[in-house]
């Protein structure tokens, strides 16, 4: 995710979205407060939504397929694995000359903690009659979390920065970079025991439109005194994937 007007290409499961309309960068403590609330609410909800997808057991988004597979291999919780992988990916920003923001560092820790917390309280479900609604709820909540987090404009997630960094260093399209990396992530996760299923496909086709919708809903409004600066220019390719 790029914190200046965002275009997502490829996706953890290949969702695509393009932010239509400029996000507004804001001045003043009240706007900063709202943005901070959106940042951490979005990250927490993202972790909770991922937990719902895990409990549904019908397929995860690509990076969580890897996280789940590594959790099976190591005996660690999926949230802890998410934190470790996020931190490792962030280290790859150094040779790519990417600069992390508050949202980038927060992403690494908050999503994993929230995922483990939600998994501890969400009861196990059995049967498609319960698992399908849980899957749908997880995907919709994930879209809302995406909109909240990106609209806060505090920097890209570690995995998103990896994609944009590879794009800049290689000159290849973000879609190609994302597809290549996430195919490798999914295959590795699946081999290690991660869950791929109809939920993975449904996530891929629906997360883009959902994120686009919620980006509009959660865009920070301009200050009444006209102090707001409107972000302009063509959006850079990026996507939220904690």
C-alpha positions in Angstrom: 0.0 0.0 0.0 1.3 3.4 -0.9 0.2 6.2 1.4 -0.2 8.6 -1.5 -3.2 7.9 -3.6 -3.1 4.2 -4.2 -3.4 1.7 -7.0 -3.3 -1.9 -6.2 -2.2 -4.4 -8.7 -2.0 -8.1 -8.3 -2.9 -8.9 -4.7 -2.7 -11.4 -2.0 -4.9 -13.5 -4.1 -4.7 -11.1 -7.0 -7.2 -8.5 -6.0 -6.9 -5.2 -7.9 -8.1 -1.8 -6.9 -7.5 1.7 -7.9 -8.2 4.6 -5.7 -10.5 6.9 -7.6 -10.2 10.5 -6.4 -7.4 11.9 -4.5 -6.9 11.1 -0.8 -6.5 14.2 1.2 -3.5 14.8 3.4 -4.5 16.8 6.4 -3.1 19.3 8.9 -4.0 19.9 12.5 -4.2 17.6 15.5 -7.8 16.6 14.9 -7.0 15.3 11.5 -3.9 13.6 12.8 -5.9 12.0 15.5 -8.4 10.6 13.0 -5.7 9.3 10.8 -4.0 7.5 13.7 -7.4 5.9 14.7 -7.9 4.8 11.2 -4.4 3.4 11.0 -4.7 1.2 14.1 -8.3 0.3 13.6 -7.5 -0.8 10.1 -4.6 -2.9 11.2 -6.5 -4.5 14.0 -9.5 -5.3 11.8 -7.2 -6.7 9.1 -5.8 -9.1 11.7 -9.3 -10.0 12.9 -10.5 -10.5 9.3 -7.6 -12.8 8.6 -8.5 -14.8 11.7 -12.0 -15.3 10.3 -10.6 -16.6 7.1 -8.5 -19.1 9.0 -11.4 -20.3 11.1 -13.6 -20.6 7.9 -11.0 -23.1 6.6 -12.0 -22.5 3.0 -8.8 -20.8 1.7 -6.6 -17.9 2.8 -5.1 -14.9 1.0 -1.6 -15.8 -0.4 0.7 -14.4 2.3 -1.4 -16.1 5.0 -1.2 -19.4 3.2 2.6 -19.0 3.7 2.2 -17.9 7.3 -0.1 -20.9 8.1 2.3 -23.3 6.4 5.2 -22.0 8.4 3.1 -22.1 11.6 2.4 -25.8 10.9 6.1 -26.4 10.4 7.5 -24.5 13.4 4.7 -24.8 16.0 4.5 -21.0 16.3 1.2 -19.2 16.1 0.2 -17.8 12.7 0.3 -14.3 14.2 3.8 -14.7 15.4 4.9 -16.1 12.1 3.2 -13.1 10.4 5.3 -10.8 12.5 8.5 -12.6 11.8 7.9 -12.7 8.1 6.9 -9.1 8.0 10.1 -8.1 9.8 12.2 -10.2 7.4 10.5 -8.6 4.4 11.1 -5.2 5.9 14.9 -6.0 6.0 14.7 -6.5 2.2 13.7 -2.8 1.9 17.3 -1.8 2.7 18.9 -2.9 -0.6 15.8 -1.7 -2.4 16.2 1.8 -0.7 12.6 1.9 0.5 11.7 4.1 3.4 9.3 2.8 6.0 6.6 4.9 7.7 4.7 4.6 10.9 2.1 2.5 9.2 4.9 0.2 7.9 6.4 -0.6 11.2 3.0 -0.8 13.0 1.8 -3.2 10.3 4.4 -5.7 11.1 3.3 -6.1 14.8 -0.4 -5.1 15.0 -1.8 -7.4 12.4 -0.1 -10.5 13.8 -1.1 -9.6 17.4 -4.7 -8.9 16.3 -4.9 -12.2 14.4 -3.8 -14.3 17.3 -6.1 -12.4 19.6 -9.1 -13.0 17.4 -8.2 -16.6 16.9 -8.2 -17.1 20.7 -11.8 -15.8 21.0 -13.5 -16.9 17.8 -15.2 -20.3 18.3 -14.5 -23.1 16.0 -17.1 -23.6 13.3 -18.2 -26.8 11.6 -20.2 -27.3 8.4 -20.5 -25.2 5.4 -23.6 -23.4 6.7 -21.4 -21.7 9.3 -18.1 -21.6 7.4 -19.4 -19.8 4.3 -20.8 -16.8 6.2 -17.6 -16.6 8.2 -15.6 -16.6 5.0 -17.8 -13.8 3.5 -17.6 -11.8 6.7 -13.8 -12.1 6.7 -13.4 -10.9 3.2 -15.8 -7.9 3.6 -14.1 -7.0 6.9 -10.7 -7.3 5.2 -11.9 -4.8 2.5 -13.0 -2.4 5.2 -9.7 -2.7 7.0 -7.8 -2.1 3.7 -9.8 1.1 3.2 -9.2 2.3 6.7 -5.5 1.6 6.7 -4.7 3.0 3.2 -6.8 6.2 3.8 -4.8 6.9 6.9 -1.7 7.6 4.7 1.0 6.5 7.1 3.1 4.4 4.7 2.9 1.1 2.8 2.9 -2.3 4.4 6.2 -4.2 4.3 5.1 -6.6 1.6 3.7 -3.7 -0.6 6.9 -1.8 -0.3 8.8 -4.9 -1.4 6.7 -5.0 -4.6 7.1 -1.3 -5.4 10.8 -1.6 -4.6 11.3 -4.5 -6.9 9.3 -2.5 -9.5 11.6 0.5 -9.3 14.8 -1.6 -9.2 14.0 -3.9 -12.1 11.8 -1.7 -14.3 9.2 -4.6 -14.4 5.6 -3.9 -13.8 4.2 -4.2 -10.3 1.7 -6.7 -11.6 4.5 -9.0 -12.8 6.5 -8.5 -9.6 3.5 -9.2 -7.4 2.4 -12.2 -9.4 5.8 -13.8 -9.4 6.3 -13.3 -5.7 2.9 -14.3 -4.6 2.8 -17.4 -6.8 6.0 -18.5 -5.0 4.5 -17.6 -1.6 1.3 -19.6 -2.3 3.1 -22.6 -3.6 5.6 -22.6 -0.7 2.8 -22.1 1.8 0.6 -24.9 0.3 3.5 -27.3 0.3 4.1 -26.5 4.0 0.4 -27.1 4.8 -1.3 -23.8 4.2 -4.9 -23.7 3.1 -5.9 -22.9 -0.5 -9.5 -23.2 -1.5 -12.5 -21.4 -2.9 -11.9 -18.7 -0.3 -8.6 -17.9 -1.9 -10.3 -17.4 -5.3 -13.2 -15.4 -3.8 -10.8 -13.2 -2.0 -8.8 -12.6 -5.2 -11.8 -11.4 -7.2 -13.6 -9.4 -4.5 -10.9 -7.6 -2.5 -10.2 -5.1 -5.2 -13.7 -3.7 -5.5 -14.3 -3.8 -1.8 -11.1 -1.9 -1.0 -11.9 0.7 -3.7 -15.4 1.2 -2.1 -14.0 1.5 1.4 -11.2 3.9 0.3 -13.9 6.3 -0.7 -15.8 5.8 2.5 -12.9 6.4 4.8 -11.1 9.1 2.8 -10.2 11.9 5.3 -12.2 15.0 4.5 -10.7 18.4 4.0 -10.3 20.8 6.9 -13.0 23.4 7.1 -10.4 26.2 7.2 -9.1 25.2 3.9 -5.7 24.2 5.3 -5.9 20.7 3.7 -3.6 20.0 0.9 -4.9 17.7 -1.8 -2.6 15.0 -2.9 -2.3 15.2 -6.7 -0.6 13.3 -9.5 -0.8 9.8 -10.8 -1.0 7.1 -8.1 1.9 4.8 -7.8 1.3 1.1 -8.0 0.9 -0.5 -4.6 -1.5 -2.5 -2.5 -2.3 -3.2 1.1 -1.1 -6.5 2.2 0.0 -6.7 5.7 
